[in-house]
């Protein structure tokens, strides 16, 4: 049987001469202590360190009665608790959950686990909630269905963001455009992920512990992901990107060359370029685990890509250089964003990011080369959620990826040969 009692320890005397009153939780021959908000001085105690102040005793007795009631209500579930977990349960049962604090701790753990991308996305949500509520502490009960509707309108509107500038006690303000459908979907999906993580942490169905009693996403529906707009380039546009003139060692040059490298290597991402080392190069291939999904798949998102002739000089130029030039992959992404902005001006292409190389590779492989969806998915290192059981029995054959890769690149080579032939004929006519 668990018991609770008030304790004051002489060796816990503080510098101001006060003693904190603690609640001793005794269970299974173990004792754990809960700090209270009550402090007493020597004259309020007996020589045996018992509280003699009637007012303090009444307050403590009420707290003890509440704890004893909770213990009684647990019934047989008490057997599943040790002294430590019972102490936490009594202390936190009715305590509010600070959702912002939880988000910060969850983000820190994600970074510790190496999930940099997830941590970044969740930090965006956490910062946005601070902007919306205009304070750094938010009760999880304030994240409700009505709030989510209001929050959605807020996210769709133009807003001013205040962020640290990197210098001590100095902040900077930036204007942020309202989110479109796809951006809003991703943001609310990440918020739901954080909310679910909070419920998993603070609720325990087996013990009947429900510190987070509500679920706003039952009423507020995020829906399915909206169809993304066209984000691919034609072969002609790809040659325009490849052949455009950029300033040596500029961000525009890096954006152009990493775009082409991604296209040659079946849509490889910037974060994977950043982490790539010579150890990933084996027998003329790049063997790596895709960072975006490495923690979500049993095969650790492993893929092997052949280093074709077009990719070799670019790979040699950037291999193990990006991690030296930029402190992390986010720094590379920021530089690429600026480089792509310059590249759009140079090429005259209105919309262009590194990710377009991946979309372009996939679209050309499927629509122009007529490769099957499954083969394109394997080349992109996507997981097939409909055939996960079948995949357990089938050994990966990287020749399929090689075939998709060479068919796409061969189209680009044929276009080059065609354009060269046209130029040659034009030159002959001019000479004549």
KANORUR-V641940 format. One record per residue. N is the residue number from 1. RES is the residue in one letter. SS is DSSP state (2 for helix, 1 for strand, 0 for the rest). PHI is phi in radians with two decimals (* if undefined). D_CENTER is the distance of its C-alpha to the mean C-alpha in Angstrom with 1 decimal. Layout:
BEGIN
n->N res->RES ss->SS phi->PHI d_center->D_CENTER
n->N res->RES ss->SS phi->PHI d_center->D_CENTER
END
This chain:
BEGIN
n->1 res->X ss->0 phi->* d_center->44.2
n->2 res->X ss->0 phi->-1.53 d_center->41.8
n->3 res->X ss->1 phi->-2.28 d_center->43.4
n->4 res->X ss->1 phi->-2.28 d_center->42.3
n->5 res->X ss->1 phi->-2.67 d_center->44.4
n->6 res->X ss->1 phi->-1.54 d_center->44.4
n->7 res->X ss->1 phi->-2.39 d_center->44.7
n->8 res->X ss->0 phi->-2.29 d_center->45.5
n->9 res->X ss->0 phi->-1.91 d_center->45.6
n->10 res->X ss->2 phi->-1.09 d_center->48.0
n->11 res->X ss->2 phi->-1.32 d_center->45.9
n->12 res->X ss->2 phi->-1.70 d_center->43.0
n->13 res->X ss->0 phi->-1.07 d_center->45.1
n->14 res->X ss->0 phi->-1.55 d_center->43.1
n->15 res->X ss->0 phi->-1.08 d_center->44.5
n->16 res->X ss->0 phi->-1.51 d_center->45.6
n->17 res->X ss->0 phi->1.53 d_center->47.7
n->18 res->X ss->0 phi->-1.74 d_center->45.6
n->19 res->X ss->1 phi->-2.19 d_center->44.3
n->20 res->X ss->1 phi->-1.44 d_center->41.2
n->21 res->X ss->1 phi->-1.40 d_center->42.1
n->22 res->X ss->1 phi->-2.04 d_center->40.0
n->23 res->X ss->1 phi->-1.76 d_center->39.8
n->24 res->X ss->1 phi->-1.54 d_center->40.5
n->25 res->X ss->1 phi->-1.80 d_center->39.0
n->26 res->X ss->1 phi->-1.90 d_center->41.2
n->27 res->X ss->1 phi->-2.70 d_center->40.2
n->28 res->X ss->0 phi->0.92 d_center->41.1
n->29 res->X ss->0 phi->1.10 d_center->43.0
n->30 res->X ss->1 phi->-2.16 d_center->40.0
n->31 res->X ss->1 phi->-2.16 d_center->39.6
n->32 res->X ss->1 phi->-2.28 d_center->36.5
n->33 res->X ss->1 phi->-2.18 d_center->36.7
n->34 res->X ss->1 phi->-1.93 d_center->35.1
n->35 res->X ss->1 phi->-1.23 d_center->35.5
n->36 res->X ss->1 phi->-1.94 d_center->37.2
n->37 res->X ss->1 phi->-1.54 d_center->37.6
n->38 res->X ss->1 phi->-1.70 d_center->41.3
n->39 res->X ss->1 phi->-2.24 d_center->43.2
n->40 res->X ss->1 phi->-2.26 d_center->46.9
n->41 res->X ss->0 phi->-1.92 d_center->49.5
n->42 res->X ss->2 phi->-0.99 d_center->52.3
n->43 res->X ss->2 phi->-1.24 d_center->54.9
n->44 res->X ss->2 phi->-1.58 d_center->52.7
n->45 res->X ss->1 phi->-2.10 d_center->52.9
n->46 res->X ss->0 phi->-1.43 d_center->55.7
n->47 res->X ss->0 phi->-1.14 d_center->56.8
n->48 res->X ss->0 phi->-1.68 d_center->54.7
n->49 res->X ss->0 phi->1.11 d_center->51.5
n->50 res->X ss->0 phi->-1.67 d_center->51.7
n->51 res->X ss->1 phi->-1.34 d_center->50.9
n->52 res->X ss->0 phi->-1.95 d_center->54.1
n->53 res->X ss->0 phi->-1.26 d_center->52.8
n->54 res->X ss->2 phi->-1.11 d_center->53.3
n->55 res->X ss->2 phi->-1.10 d_center->50.6
n->56 res->X ss->2 phi->-1.13 d_center->47.9
n->57 res->X ss->2 phi->-1.04 d_center->49.1
n->58 res->X ss->2 phi->-1.10 d_center->48.9
n->59 res->X ss->2 phi->-1.15 d_center->45.2
n->60 res->X ss->2 phi->-1.16 d_center->44.3
n->61 res->X ss->2 phi->-1.05 d_center->46.3
n->62 res->X ss->2 phi->-1.10 d_center->44.4
n->63 res->X ss->2 phi->-1.14 d_center->41.1
n->64 res->X ss->2 phi->-1.13 d_center->42.6
n->65 res->X ss->2 phi->-1.06 d_center->43.9
n->66 res->X ss->2 phi->-1.10 d_center->40.5
n->67 res->X ss->2 phi->-1.13 d_center->39.0
n->68 res->X ss->2 phi->-1.14 d_center->42.0
n->69 res->X ss->2 phi->-1.13 d_center->41.5
n->70 res->X ss->2 phi->-1.08 d_center->37.9
n->71 res->X ss->2 phi->-1.09 d_center->39.1
n->72 res->X ss->2 phi->-1.12 d_center->41.8
n->73 res->X ss->2 phi->-1.19 d_center->39.6
n->74 res->X ss->2 phi->-1.16 d_center->37.4
n->75 res->X ss->2 phi->1.01 d_center->40.5
n->76 res->X ss->2 phi->-1.22 d_center->39.9
n->77 res->X ss->2 phi->-1.13 d_center->36.2
n->78 res->X ss->2 phi->-1.04 d_center->37.2
n->79 res->X ss->2 phi->-1.15 d_center->37.8
n->80 res->X ss->2 phi->-1.52 d_center->34.1
n->81 res->X ss->0 phi->-1.75 d_center->33.5
n->82 res->X ss->0 phi->-1.78 d_center->34.4
n->83 res->X ss->2 phi->-1.09 d_center->35.3
n->84 res->X ss->2 phi->-1.15 d_center->31.9
n->85 res->X ss->2 phi->-1.20 d_center->30.0
n->86 res->X ss->2 phi->-1.18 d_center->33.0
n->87 res->X ss->2 phi->-1.02 d_center->32.8
n->88 res->X ss->2 phi->-1.09 d_center->29.1
n->89 res->X ss->2 phi->-1.13 d_center->30.0
n->90 res->X ss->2 phi->-1.10 d_center->33.0
n->91 res->X ss->2 phi->-1.22 d_center->31.3
n->92 res->X ss->2 phi->-1.84 d_center->28.1
n->93 res->X ss->0 phi->-0.87 d_center->29.5
n->94 res->X ss->0 phi->-1.89 d_center->30.1
n->95 res->X ss->0 phi->-1.31 d_center->27.8
n->96 res->X ss->0 phi->-1.27 d_center->25.4
n->97 res->X ss->0 phi->-1.81 d_center->21.6
n->98 res->X ss->1 phi->-1.42 d_center->20.1
n->99 res->X ss->2 phi->-1.18 d_center->16.8
n->100 res->X ss->2 phi->-1.13 d_center->15.7
n->101 res->X ss->2 phi->-1.09 d_center->16.6
n->102 res->X ss->2 phi->-1.06 d_center->14.8
n->103 res->X ss->2 phi->-1.02 d_center->11.5
n->104 res->X ss->2 phi->-1.06 d_center->12.2
n->105 res->X ss->2 phi->-1.19 d_center->13.2
n->106 res->X ss->2 phi->-1.16 d_center->10.2
n->107 res->X ss->2 phi->-1.13 d_center->7.9
n->108 res->X ss->2 phi->-1.05 d_center->10.8
n->109 res->X ss->2 phi->-1.18 d_center->11.0
n->110 res->X ss->2 phi->-1.07 d_center->7.5
n->111 res->X ss->2 phi->-1.13 d_center->8.8
n->112 res->X ss->2 phi->-1.11 d_center->12.1
n->113 res->X ss->0 phi->-1.43 d_center->11.2
n->114 res->X ss->0 phi->1.47 d_center->10.2
n->115 res->X ss->0 phi->-1.62 d_center->6.5
n->116 res->X ss->2 phi->-1.11 d_center->6.3
n->117 res->X ss->2 phi->-1.13 d_center->4.3
n->118 res->X ss->2 phi->-1.08 d_center->1.1
n->119 res->X ss->2 phi->-1.05 d_center->3.8
n->120 res->X ss->2 phi->-1.11 d_center->5.0
n->121 res->X ss->2 phi->-1.09 d_center->4.2
n->122 res->X ss->2 phi->-1.27 d_center->5.2
n->123 res->X ss->2 phi->-1.17 d_center->7.7
n->124 res->X ss->2 phi->-1.03 d_center->9.1
n->125 res->X ss->2 phi->-1.15 d_center->9.9
n->126 res->X ss->2 phi->-1.03 d_center->11.3
n->127 res->X ss->2 phi->-1.13 d_center->13.4
n->128 res->X ss->2 phi->-1.15 d_center->14.5
n->129 res->X ss->2 phi->-1.13 d_center->15.8
n->130 res->X ss->2 phi->-1.08 d_center->17.7
n->131 res->X ss->2 phi->-1.10 d_center->19.2
n->132 res->X ss->2 phi->-1.16 d_center->20.2
n->133 res->X ss->2 phi->-1.46 d_center->21.9
n->134 res->X ss->0 phi->1.08 d_center->23.1
n->135 res->X ss->0 phi->-2.80 d_center->22.6
n->136 res->X ss->0 phi->-1.64 d_center->20.3
n->137 res->X ss->0 phi->-2.25 d_center->21.2
n->138 res->X ss->0 phi->-2.38 d_center->20.8
n->139 res->X ss->1 phi->-1.15 d_center->22.2
n->140 res->X ss->2 phi->-1.12 d_center->20.2
n->141 res->X ss->2 phi->-1.19 d_center->23.4
n->142 res->X ss->2 phi->-1.36 d_center->22.9
n->143 res->X ss->0 phi->-1.53 d_center->19.9
n->144 res->X ss->0 phi->-2.19 d_center->22.4
n->145 res->X ss->2 phi->-1.10 d_center->23.3
n->146 res->X ss->2 phi->-1.15 d_center->25.5
n->147 res->X ss->2 phi->-1.09 d_center->22.9
n->148 res->X ss->2 phi->-1.12 d_center->20.4
n->149 res->X ss->2 phi->-1.13 d_center->23.1
n->150 res->X ss->2 phi->-1.15 d_center->23.8
n->151 res->X ss->2 phi->-1.12 d_center->20.2
n->152 res->X ss->2 phi->-1.07 d_center->20.0
n->153 res->X ss->2 phi->-1.09 d_center->23.1
n->154 res->X ss->2 phi->-1.10 d_center->21.8
n->155 res->X ss->2 phi->-1.18 d_center->18.7
n->156 res->X ss->2 phi->-1.38 d_center->21.2
n->157 res->X ss->0 phi->-1.68 d_center->23.5
n->158 res->X ss->0 phi->-1.25 d_center->23.6
n->159 res->X ss->1 phi->-2.52 d_center->22.7
n->160 res->X ss->1 phi->-1.74 d_center->23.0
n->161 res->X ss->1 phi->-1.86 d_center->20.1
n->162 res->X ss->1 phi->-1.93 d_center->21.1
n->163 res->X ss->1 phi->-2.35 d_center->19.1
n->164 res->X ss->1 phi->-1.05 d_center->20.4
n->165 res->X ss->0 phi->-1.54 d_center->22.3
n->166 res->X ss->0 phi->1.79 d_center->22.0
n->167 res->X ss->0 phi->-1.82 d_center->25.5
n->168 res->X ss->0 phi->-1.03 d_center->26.6
n->169 res->X ss->0 phi->1.04 d_center->27.1
n->170 res->X ss->0 phi->-2.12 d_center->26.6
n->171 res->X ss->1 phi->-2.02 d_center->24.2
n->172 res->X ss->1 phi->-2.28 d_center->23.9
n->173 res->X ss->1 phi->-1.90 d_center->23.8
n->174 res->X ss->1 phi->-2.34 d_center->22.4
n->175 res->X ss->1 phi->-1.57 d_center->23.0
n->176 res->X ss->1 phi->-2.11 d_center->20.2
n->177 res->X ss->0 phi->-1.28 d_center->21.4
n->178 res->X ss->0 phi->-1.14 d_center->20.8
n->179 res->X ss->0 phi->-1.31 d_center->18.1
n->180 res->X ss->0 phi->-1.45 d_center->19.6
n->181 res->X ss->2 phi->-0.99 d_center->19.3
n->182 res->X ss->2 phi->-1.19 d_center->16.4
n->183 res->X ss->2 phi->-1.13 d_center->14.4
n->184 res->X ss->2 phi->-1.14 d_center->15.4
n->185 res->X ss->2 phi->-1.02 d_center->14.6
n->186 res->X ss->2 phi->-1.10 d_center->10.9
n->187 res->X ss->2 phi->-1.15 d_center->10.8
n->188 res->X ss->2 phi->-1.24 d_center->12.9
n->189 res->X ss->2 phi->-1.12 d_center->11.2
n->190 res->X ss->2 phi->-1.17 d_center->8.0
n->191 res->X ss->2 phi->-1.11 d_center->10.8
n->192 res->X ss->2 phi->-1.09 d_center->12.5
n->193 res->X ss->2 phi->-1.06 d_center->9.9
n->194 res->X ss->2 phi->-1.14 d_center->10.0
n->195 res->X ss->2 phi->-1.12 d_center->13.8
n->196 res->X ss->2 phi->-1.11 d_center->14.3
n->197 res->X ss->2 phi->-1.14 d_center->12.8
n->198 res->X ss->2 phi->-1.15 d_center->15.3
n->199 res->X ss->2 phi->-1.10 d_center->18.0
n->200 res->X ss->2 phi->-1.13 d_center->17.6
n->201 res->X ss->2 phi->-1.33 d_center->17.9
n->202 res->X ss->2 phi->-1.68 d_center->20.8
n->203 res->X ss->1 phi->-1.90 d_center->22.7
n->204 res->X ss->1 phi->-2.45 d_center->24.8
n->205 res->X ss->2 phi->-1.07 d_center->26.8
n->206 res->X ss->2 phi->-1.08 d_center->29.1
n->207 res->X ss->2 phi->-1.73 d_center->30.3
n->208 res->X ss->0 phi->1.25 d_center->30.3
n->209 res->X ss->1 phi->-1.70 d_center->27.9
n->210 res->X ss->1 phi->-2.36 d_center->26.1
n->211 res->X ss->0 phi->-1.36 d_center->24.9
n->212 res->X ss->0 phi->-1.89 d_center->22.6
n->213 res->X ss->0 phi->-1.57 d_center->25.4
n->214 res->X ss->0 phi->-1.93 d_center->24.1
n->215 res->X ss->0 phi->-2.47 d_center->21.7
n->216 res->X ss->2 phi->-1.14 d_center->21.4
n->217 res->X ss->2 phi->-1.41 d_center->19.7
n->218 res->X ss->2 phi->-1.30 d_center->22.9
n->219 res->X ss->0 phi->-1.64 d_center->24.7
n->220 res->X ss->0 phi->-1.48 d_center->22.1
n->221 res->X ss->0 phi->-1.72 d_center->21.2
n->222 res->X ss->0 phi->-1.34 d_center->18.2
n->223 res->X ss->0 phi->1.44 d_center->20.1
n->224 res->X ss->0 phi->-1.58 d_center->19.2
n->225 res->X ss->0 phi->-1.11 d_center->17.3
n->226 res->X ss->0 phi->-1.19 d_center->19.9
n->227 res->X ss->0 phi->-1.12 d_center->21.4
n->228 res->X ss->0 phi->-1.34 d_center->20.2
n->229 res->X ss->0 phi->-1.24 d_center->23.0
n->230 res->X ss->0 phi->-0.92 d_center->24.7
n->231 res->X ss->0 phi->-2.31 d_center->22.6
n->232 res->X ss->0 phi->-2.28 d_center->25.0
n->233 res->X ss->0 phi->-1.83 d_center->27.9
n->234 res->X ss->0 phi->-1.37 d_center->31.4
n->235 res->X ss->2 phi->-1.04 d_center->33.0
n->236 res->X ss->2 phi->-1.10 d_center->35.2
n->237 res->X ss->2 phi->-1.18 d_center->32.3
n->238 res->X ss->2 phi->-1.13 d_center->30.7
n->239 res->X ss->2 phi->-1.17 d_center->34.0
n->240 res->X ss->2 phi->-1.09 d_center->34.1
n->241 res->X ss->2 phi->-1.12 d_center->30.8
n->242 res->X ss->2 phi->-1.08 d_center->32.0
n->243 res->X ss->2 phi->-1.67 d_center->35.4
n->244 res->X ss->0 phi->-1.20 d_center->34.7
n->245 res->X ss->0 phi->-1.59 d_center->35.9
n->246 res->X ss->0 phi->-2.18 d_center->33.5
n->247 res->X ss->0 phi->-1.19 d_center->34.2
n->248 res->X ss->0 phi->-0.97 d_center->33.9
n->249 res->X ss->0 phi->1.13 d_center->31.0
n->250 res->X ss->0 phi->-1.56 d_center->29.5
n->251 res->X ss->2 phi->-1.14 d_center->25.9
n->252 res->X ss->2 phi->-1.11 d_center->27.4
n->253 res->X ss->2 phi->-1.12 d_center->28.8
n->254 res->X ss->2 phi->-1.08 d_center->25.6
n->255 res->X ss->2 phi->-1.06 d_center->23.9
n->256 res->X ss->2 phi->-1.09 d_center->26.9
n->257 res->X ss->2 phi->-1.28 d_center->27.0
n->258 res->X ss->2 phi->-1.26 d_center->23.4
n->259 res->X ss->2 phi->-1.04 d_center->23.6
n->260 res->X ss->2 phi->-1.15 d_center->26.7
n->261 res->X ss->2 phi->-1.09 d_center->25.3
n->262 res->X ss->2 phi->-1.10 d_center->22.4
n->263 res->X ss->2 phi->-1.10 d_center->25.0
n->264 res->X ss->2 phi->-1.18 d_center->27.3
n->265 res->X ss->0 phi->-1.85 d_center->24.7
n->266 res->X ss->0 phi->1.08 d_center->23.6
n->267 res->X ss->0 phi->1.41 d_center->20.6
n->268 res->X ss->0 phi->-1.12 d_center->18.9
n->269 res->X ss->0 phi->-1.53 d_center->15.7
n->270 res->X ss->2 phi->-1.06 d_center->15.7
n->271 res->X ss->2 phi->-1.09 d_center->13.2
n->272 res->X ss->2 phi->-1.34 d_center->15.7
n->273 res->X ss->2 phi->-1.05 d_center->18.6
n->274 res->X ss->2 phi->-1.09 d_center->17.4
n->275 res->X ss->2 phi->-1.57 d_center->17.3
n->276 res->X ss->0 phi->-1.14 d_center->20.4
n->277 res->X ss->0 phi->-2.27 d_center->23.5
n->278 res->X ss->2 phi->-1.10 d_center->27.1
n->279 res->X ss->2 phi->-1.15 d_center->26.5
n->280 res->X ss->2 phi->-1.44 d_center->24.6
n->281 res->X ss->1 phi->-1.64 d_center->27.8
n->282 res->X ss->1 phi->-2.46 d_center->30.3
n->283 res->X ss->0 phi->0.93 d_center->33.4
n->284 res->X ss->0 phi->1.30 d_center->32.5
n->285 res->X ss->1 phi->-2.33 d_center->29.1
n->286 res->X ss->1 phi->-1.82 d_center->25.4
n->287 res->X ss->1 phi->-1.85 d_center->23.9
n->288 res->X ss->1 phi->-2.68 d_center->20.2
n->289 res->X ss->1 phi->-1.87 d_center->17.1
n->290 res->X ss->0 phi->-1.16 d_center->14.6
n->291 res->X ss->0 phi->-1.03 d_center->11.4
n->292 res->X ss->0 phi->-1.10 d_center->9.3
n->293 res->X ss->0 phi->-2.19 d_center->11.0
n->294 res->X ss->0 phi->-1.04 d_center->12.7
n->295 res->X ss->0 phi->-1.58 d_center->11.4
n->296 res->X ss->0 phi->-1.92 d_center->12.3
n->297 res->X ss->0 phi->-2.27 d_center->15.8
n->298 res->X ss->0 phi->-1.19 d_center->19.0
n->299 res->X ss->0 phi->-1.57 d_center->20.1
n->300 res->X ss->0 phi->1.01 d_center->17.0
n->301 res->X ss->0 phi->0.95 d_center->16.7
n->302 res->X ss->1 phi->-1.36 d_center->19.8
n->303 res->X ss->1 phi->-2.63 d_center->21.9
n->304 res->X ss->1 phi->-2.17 d_center->25.0
n->305 res->X ss->1 phi->-2.06 d_center->25.9
n->306 res->X ss->1 phi->-1.28 d_center->29.5
n->307 res->X ss->0 phi->-1.55 d_center->30.0
n->308 res->X ss->0 phi->-1.38 d_center->32.4
n->309 res->X ss->2 phi->-1.01 d_center->34.9
n->310 res->X ss->2 phi->-1.12 d_center->33.1
n->311 res->X ss->2 phi->-1.45 d_center->29.9
n->312 res->X ss->2 phi->-0.99 d_center->31.7
n->313 res->X ss->2 phi->-1.13 d_center->32.7
n->314 res->X ss->2 phi->-1.21 d_center->29.3
n->315 res->X ss->2 phi->-1.12 d_center->27.6
n->316 res->X ss->2 phi->-1.11 d_center->30.1
n->317 res->X ss->2 phi->-1.22 d_center->29.6
n->318 res->X ss->2 phi->-1.89 d_center->25.8
n->319 res->X ss->0 phi->-1.06 d_center->25.4
n->320 res->X ss->0 phi->1.11 d_center->24.3
n->321 res->X ss->0 phi->-1.65 d_center->25.0
n->322 res->X ss->2 phi->-1.15 d_center->21.6
n->323 res->X ss->2 phi->-1.24 d_center->20.3
n->324 res->X ss->2 phi->-1.47 d_center->23.5
n->325 res->X ss->2 phi->-1.28 d_center->23.4
n->326 res->X ss->0 phi->-2.13 d_center->19.8
n->327 res->X ss->0 phi->-1.19 d_center->18.4
n->328 res->X ss->0 phi->-2.74 d_center->14.9
n->329 res->X ss->2 phi->-1.16 d_center->13.3
n->330 res->X ss->2 phi->-1.13 d_center->12.2
n->331 res->X ss->2 phi->-1.10 d_center->16.0
n->332 res->X ss->2 phi->-1.10 d_center->16.9
n->333 res->X ss->2 phi->-1.07 d_center->15.0
n->334 res->X ss->2 phi->-1.13 d_center->16.8
n->335 res->X ss->2 phi->-1.13 d_center->20.0
n->336 res->X ss->2 phi->-1.12 d_center->19.6
n->337 res->X ss->2 phi->-1.07 d_center->19.2
n->338 res->X ss->2 phi->-1.21 d_center->22.4
n->339 res->X ss->2 phi->-1.15 d_center->24.0
n->340 res->X ss->2 phi->-1.15 d_center->23.4
n->341 res->X ss->2 phi->-1.08 d_center->24.9
n->342 res->X ss->2 phi->-1.19 d_center->28.0
n->343 res->X ss->2 phi->-1.14 d_center->28.1
n->344 res->X ss->2 phi->-1.10 d_center->28.2
n->345 res->X ss->2 phi->-1.18 d_center->31.3
n->346 res->X ss->2 phi->-1.17 d_center->32.9
n->347 res->X ss->2 phi->-1.55 d_center->32.6
n->348 res->X ss->0 phi->1.39 d_center->33.1
n->349 res->X ss->0 phi->-1.45 d_center->30.1
n->350 res->X ss->0 phi->-1.18 d_center->28.6
n->351 res->X ss->0 phi->-2.24 d_center->25.0
n->352 res->X ss->0 phi->-2.90 d_center->23.5
n->353 res->X ss->0 phi->-2.37 d_center->20.2
n->354 res->X ss->0 phi->-1.06 d_center->19.4
n->355 res->X ss->2 phi->-1.15 d_center->17.6
n->356 res->X ss->2 phi->-1.12 d_center->21.1
n->357 res->X ss->2 phi->-1.09 d_center->22.5
n->358 res->X ss->2 phi->-1.16 d_center->20.5
n->359 res->X ss->2 phi->-1.10 d_center->21.6
n->360 res->X ss->2 phi->-1.13 d_center->25.1
n->361 res->X ss->2 phi->-1.00 d_center->25.4
n->362 res->X ss->2 phi->-1.13 d_center->24.6
n->363 res->X ss->2 phi->-1.14 d_center->26.9
n->364 res->X ss->2 phi->-1.16 d_center->29.7
n->365 res->X ss->2 phi->-1.07 d_center->29.5
n->366 res->X ss->2 phi->-1.43 d_center->29.8
n->367 res->X ss->2 phi->-1.47 d_center->32.1
n->368 res->X ss->2 phi->-1.65 d_center->34.2
n->369 res->X ss->0 phi->-1.59 d_center->34.4
n->370 res->X ss->0 phi->1.05 d_center->34.3
n->371 res->X ss->0 phi->-1.28 d_center->32.1
n->372 res->X ss->0 phi->-1.19 d_center->31.0
n->373 res->X ss->2 phi->-1.06 d_center->27.6
n->374 res->X ss->2 phi->-1.11 d_center->27.1
n->375 res->X ss->2 phi->-1.21 d_center->28.0
n->376 res->X ss->2 phi->-1.13 d_center->25.8
n->377 res->X ss->2 phi->-1.06 d_center->22.8
n->378 res->X ss->2 phi->-1.16 d_center->23.7
n->379 res->X ss->2 phi->-1.13 d_center->24.0
n->380 res->X ss->0 phi->-1.46 d_center->20.5
n->381 res->X ss->0 phi->1.11 d_center->19.3
n->382 res->X ss->0 phi->-1.58 d_center->18.2
n->383 res->X ss->0 phi->-1.60 d_center->18.7
n->384 res->X ss->0 phi->-1.64 d_center->21.6
n->385 res->X ss->0 phi->-1.19 d_center->20.8
n->386 res->X ss->0 phi->-1.48 d_center->24.5
n->387 res->X ss->0 phi->-2.26 d_center->26.0
n->388 res->X ss->2 phi->-1.11 d_center->24.0
n->389 res->X ss->2 phi->-1.18 d_center->27.2
n->390 res->X ss->2 phi->-1.07 d_center->29.2
n->391 res->X ss->2 phi->-1.08 d_center->26.7
n->392 res->X ss->2 phi->-1.09 d_center->27.5
n->393 res->X ss->2 phi->-1.57 d_center->31.1
n->394 res->X ss->0 phi->-1.78 d_center->30.7
n->395 res->X ss->0 phi->-1.29 d_center->30.4
n->396 res->X ss->0 phi->-1.16 d_center->28.3
n->397 res->X ss->0 phi->-2.00 d_center->30.7
n->398 res->X ss->2 phi->-1.24 d_center->29.4
n->399 res->X ss->2 phi->-1.13 d_center->32.5
n->400 res->X ss->2 phi->-1.15 d_center->31.0
n->401 res->X ss->2 phi->-1.09 d_center->28.2
n->402 res->X ss->2 phi->-1.05 d_center->30.9
n->403 res->X ss->2 phi->-1.15 d_center->33.0
n->404 res->X ss->2 phi->-1.08 d_center->30.3
n->405 res->X ss->2 phi->-1.06 d_center->29.6
n->406 res->X ss->2 phi->-1.22 d_center->33.3
n->407 res->X ss->2 phi->-1.18 d_center->34.2
n->408 res->X ss->2 phi->-1.18 d_center->31.8
n->409 res->X ss->2 phi->-1.17 d_center->32.8
n->410 res->X ss->2 phi->-1.10 d_center->36.5
n->411 res->X ss->2 phi->-1.08 d_center->36.3
n->412 res->X ss->2 phi->-1.16 d_center->35.3
n->413 res->X ss->2 phi->-1.13 d_center->38.1
n->414 res->X ss->2 phi->-1.16 d_center->40.6
n->415 res->X ss->2 phi->-1.11 d_center->39.7
n->416 res->X ss->2 phi->-1.07 d_center->40.4
n->417 res->X ss->2 phi->-1.12 d_center->43.7
n->418 res->X ss->2 phi->-1.13 d_center->44.7
n->419 res->X ss->2 phi->-1.16 d_center->44.0
n->420 res->X ss->2 phi->-1.13 d_center->45.9
n->421 res->X ss->2 phi->-1.15 d_center->48.8
n->422 res->X ss->2 phi->-1.13 d_center->48.9
n->423 res->X ss->2 phi->-1.12 d_center->49.0
n->424 res->X ss->2 phi->-1.11 d_center->51.7
n->425 res->X ss->2 phi->-1.11 d_center->53.8
n->426 res->X ss->2 phi->-1.12 d_center->53.4
n->427 res->X ss->2 phi->-1.14 d_center->54.5
n->428 res->X ss->2 phi->-1.14 d_center->57.5
n->429 res->X ss->2 phi->-1.11 d_center->58.6
n->430 res->X ss->2 phi->-1.16 d_center->58.3
n->431 res->X ss->2 phi->-1.20 d_center->60.4
n->432 res->X ss->0 phi->-1.24 d_center->63.0
END
